[in-house]
Amino acid sequence: MGLFQFVKIGSFQSGDKKQKAQEILAKEGIFYKIKVKSSLKMNSFDSAVLGNKYNPIEKMTYFLYVKKEDEKRTRLLLKNI
């Protein structure tokens, strides 16, 4: 167990929203962690590979974590993103 407990604030599938959240937290001096999950999704509508259905689309999900003590403040700061 680490020195600080972190809680998940939320997730973003948009890199722009992730960047905006990072800018806000950095400006406010809130320590955060970002974890990235990548998944491949098949694109069955791509006409070039319609027969074999193998044209994966990479989908990135960004998970935002902050220290438990900063949770309420962070949620207020990021509620309109």
Helices and strands as residue ranges (DSSP letters): E 6-12, H 15-28, E 32-42, G 47-49, E 56-67, G 68-70, H 71-78
